[in-house]
Amino acid sequence: MANMTILGAGLAGLSTAMMLRGDGHDVTVLERDPAPPGSRLWETWQRPGVNQFRLPHFMLPRWWQTLSADLPAAAAEVLAAGGSRFSLVPPPQREGDARFETVTARRPVLEAAMARAAERCGVVLRRGVRVSGVRLESETRVTGVTTDGDPVSSDLVIDCSGRRSAMPAWLAAAGVTPPAEERDDAGFVYYSRHFRGDRPGLRVMVQQQYASVTVLTLPADDGTWSVVLIGSTRDHALRVLRDPATWTSVVRRYPLAAPWIDAEPITGVDVMAGIEDRLRHYAPGGAPLVTGMVPLGDAWACTNPSLGRGAAFTLIHARVLRDTLRDTDPADHDKVTRRFHEATARTVLPLYRATNGFDKHRLAEMDGDVTGAPYQTDDLRWIGAKALYAAALRDPDMLRAYLTVAGFLEAPDEVFAKPGVRDRVLALGVSAPQYPLPGPDRAELLRLCTA
Ligand SMILES: Cc1cc2nc3c(=O)[nH]c(=O)nc-3n(C[C@H](O)[C@H](O)[C@H](O)COP(=O)(O)OP(=O)(O)OC[C@H]3O[C@@H](n4cnc5c(N)ncnc54)[C@H](O)[C@@H]3O)c2cc1C
């Protein structure tokens, strides 16, 4: 068993810590931000290390299923903290629909529950410790980190310090080639608001696409939820949505979302833009830049969050590391690092690329709505995704096929390969209107924004 140091106590750091501790490793997590307060987490927990801390977070069924299977004590802790059970399928439900269930909560509640579970299983969580660099034994072998206090030695350093990870800069400062990055402003802007009250029931689906905007209605814990309008950052006309009165009058015109704002708002309209898609290449051509250090979660790759996949990605990636360490002697840092990068490229990278591809198409479609030049593509994956979405609104079997993808339970290729799905989607979805749900078209949205 080895001694592991994890940088960052976000969802990636905590999940990974628990998985490795469960296999008997000694695990220490270093986190720069202070500990959660004993109560009133939502109002008072200070987390400058996580920009999105008070923004909507929805946990997908894939996250919940993986958590329940691999970290049952953490799943129990999330439920005990008030995590809310929710099914992606609106009533009536039928046999087999349990796979679409999840448990979700606001991020502070979720993270505090995960941290409690981590400490209960023997993870050492050191808060208020800022990592400042890496320690190297040879030119490329990481043996620990420096902090604003004492240095920390480790058999394996796991970078879970999030999308703004300073690891590339630390490597460069230590004389190591930093990773090349694929980086792009995702181009979306989020106008979100949290509410409290009697949560309305789900009528169709949580993600609703309309001309130039996507609307999300996301349940959370303790009688709270959020409603999000997502637009393109190029769509300047939508900037007025930061005004709560305008935001409210716009959301009221979307019949599926309108009941979700008839409650007490517990935030103003939170606006977030400039979220980058970013992928860091720590093993170009399969050859790791360093050994003894692996990046995981957002520190390795992150996407725009409109599909809500970040936390699920994190658990999938943590499993990859756990399984690599099960199959490889942890003392063989060279082999561990190489095998981890290989397994990441094989299993997680395709999920990242698919998520990123969907986002790019959706953004181009929204931008087309704004300019009035409808988006055209011959990419069958996007055409299939649009057709499946439309078919889901007309057929309960296709709804389940769509939710299998939306819940991140299976890839679109797997779903389309099932008997009858392709034909049914072709019959119901291909000739459907671009935006089949009832709601304002672009002209009406503009009128609402300028009223
Ligand atoms: C607006 C927005 C909405 C999102 N919504 C969803 C959603 O609905 N569903 C979903 O699944 N995902 C969502 N995500 C993504 C999700 O937040 C992350 O993917 C997920 O939390 C995994 O992040 P992480 O743990 O890798 O990084 P983070 O959560 O960023 O955690 C990194 C941690 O590292 C610490 N740290 C950083 N530097 C140092 C240092 N030098 N020393 C010590 N500690 C350090 C930070 O303080 C922080 O605690 C959203 C993201 C954004 C931006």
The ligand as an ORCA input file, in Angstrom:
! r2SCAN-3c Opt
* xyz 0 1
  C     -20.922     26.936    -13.476
  C     -20.648     25.480    -13.261
  C     -21.713     24.622    -13.022
  C     -21.482     23.258    -12.868
  N     -22.549     22.421    -12.713
  C     -22.345     21.110    -12.620
  C     -23.442     20.218    -12.513
  O     -24.610     20.620    -12.544
  N     -23.185     18.877    -12.377
  C     -21.903     18.405    -12.372
  O     -21.724     17.184    -12.258
  N     -20.847     19.223    -12.494
  C     -21.029     20.549    -12.620
  N     -19.955     21.377    -12.726
  C     -18.593     20.809    -12.720
  C     -18.147     20.460    -11.328
  O     -18.177     21.606    -10.507
  C     -16.711     19.882    -11.376
  O     -16.489     19.208    -12.561
  C     -16.501     18.911    -10.284
  O     -16.748     19.549     -9.072
  C     -15.084     18.360    -10.239
  O     -14.227     19.386     -9.954
  P     -12.832     19.157     -9.260
  O     -12.967     18.525     -7.919
  O     -11.925     18.513    -10.262
  O     -12.370     20.674     -9.089
  P     -12.931     21.790     -8.116
  O     -14.303     21.536     -7.697
  O     -12.613     23.082     -8.759
  O     -12.022     21.626     -6.813
  C     -10.649     21.955     -6.837
  C     -10.179     22.120     -5.395
  O      -8.770     22.328     -5.363
  C      -8.469     23.336     -4.427
  N      -7.196     23.931     -4.807
  C      -6.915     24.638     -5.938
  N      -5.614     25.033     -5.921
  C      -5.083     24.563     -4.776
  C      -3.785     24.653     -4.187
  N      -2.789     25.308     -4.787
  N      -3.563     24.053     -3.005
  C      -4.569     23.382     -2.378
  N      -5.826     23.284     -2.875
  C      -6.070     23.856     -4.059
  C      -9.658     24.300     -4.564
  O      -9.787     25.127     -3.435
  C     -10.809     23.320     -4.715
  O     -11.298     22.932     -3.472
  C     -20.154     22.744    -12.899
  C     -19.096     23.601    -13.127
  C     -19.330     24.951    -13.336
  C     -18.153     25.841    -13.638
*
